[in-house]
Amino acid sequence: MRYAGLKVRFWALVIDILLFCACFFPITKIVTGVWLMSPADHRWVSGWFVTDPLCIIFLVIMFAYCVVLEGLAGATLGKYLLGLRVVNINGGRAGLAKAAVRNLLRIVDGLPAFCIVGIILIWRSPEKARFGDRIAGTRVVRT
């Protein structure tokens, strides 16, 4: 297996976030009449951003998006476009349970800030595995 490194995984995540925001934020404008995270909206600075129901819905849907696509199809759209796949350590399909664990543990990989734990673990691991991958028994490989 050819394991995916930091750079390609970063760009896959950027693509996923941009695609997701391109869909989600216009829907919030239609539903609420307010642009979430507009330049005039300073809730994210004051801490209200985390408790805003729309932001919580956004995070839950993004989590479900990653779990379902990685668990069933092996890749989110960003990973698919860049030729990446999430597999179990034997190279087979990860499945929903493993995908849920690896995505839930993004919280740990994001510590203490700017995903430092995940970056160091991917960089130092011969299998390019972050904490979530190690615990879930998954790897990100090039197809």
N, C-alpha and C positions, 0 to 999 in steps of 0.2 A: 504494500500500500504506500502511496505517496501522500504524506501528511501535508496539510495546508498550513502555511506560516501566517505570521502576523499581518503582513501587508494585504494579502488577498482576503483574509477574514475580515479585516477592518473595512475594506471597500465593499464587501458583501453586506456588512451591517449597515453601512452608509446607504447603499441602494435600498435595502429593506426599509429603513427609517424614512427615506425620501418618498418611496412609493406609498408607504402607509400614511404619511402625513398628507400627501397629495390627495388621498381618498378621504381621510378622516376629517381634516380641518374644514374643507368645504361643506361636508355634511353637518358639522357643528354650526356653521354659519347659517345653513338652511333651517336647521331645527331651532336654534336659539336666536338667530338674528345678530349674533355677536361673533366676531373673529376671536377664536381662542388664541392667546399669545400674540395679539396684535401689538404694535409698538406702543399703543396707549395703555395696554393692559400690563400693569406692573405687579400682578398677583404673585408671579414666580419669584420676585425679589422679596416680597414680604412673607413668604412661606405659605400663603393660601393656595398656591399652585398645587401642592401635594394633597390638599384636602378637597380641592374642587372636584365635584362629581364627574365632570367631563374628563378631567385628567385621570381620575381613577379608572373610568371606563376605557379611556385610551390605553392605559397600561395593561388592563385585563385583556382587552382585545388583542393587543400586540403580543402578550404572553401566549394566548390561545393560538394566534397566527403561527408563531414559531413552533409551538408544541405539535399542532396538527400537521403542518407541512413537513417538519423535520421527522416526526414520528411515522407518518404514513407515506410521504413521497420522498423523504430523505433529504430534502432541501427546501429552504425558503426561496422566494423568487430571486433575491440577491445572490444566494449561494448557487442557485441553478444557472443564472446568467454568467457567473464567473467559473462555472465548471467544478463546483464543490459539492460534497455530499456528506451528510452525517450518517455514520454507520456504527454498529456495535464493534467491540474489539476484535471480533472474528470476521468482520467485513460485511455482515448481513444487515438487514434493516434494523434501525434503532428501536422502533416501536414507540407507542405513546408514553408509556411509563418512563422509559429512559429519556425521552425527549423532554418530558415534564421535569424530571430531576435536573437535567443539565441546564434547562432554562431558568428554573427556580434558583439555582445556585449562581446565576449571574450576579446576584446580590453580593455574594462572597467575592467573586472575581472582580467586582467593581471597587472593592475596598483598597486602601483607605480613601482614595479618590482617583479619578481618571483611569480606572480599571488597572491599576498598578499590579495587583496580585495576579490577575489573569494574564497580563502582558509578560510578567516575569516567568510565570509557570509555562506559558507557551514557548517563550524564548529559550528557556533552560531544558525543556523536555525533548527527548529524542523523538517522541511521538507527537509533539506540538499540542499537548493536552493541557487545557486550563483545569481549574479545580472542578468545575461542573462536569467536564468530560471524564475526569478521573473517577469521581464518585459514581457517575451514571454508567460508566463502562462504555463510553462512546468516543469516537474520534471524528475529526473533520478531515476528509481526504479529497484529493483532486481526482476527477473522473477522467 
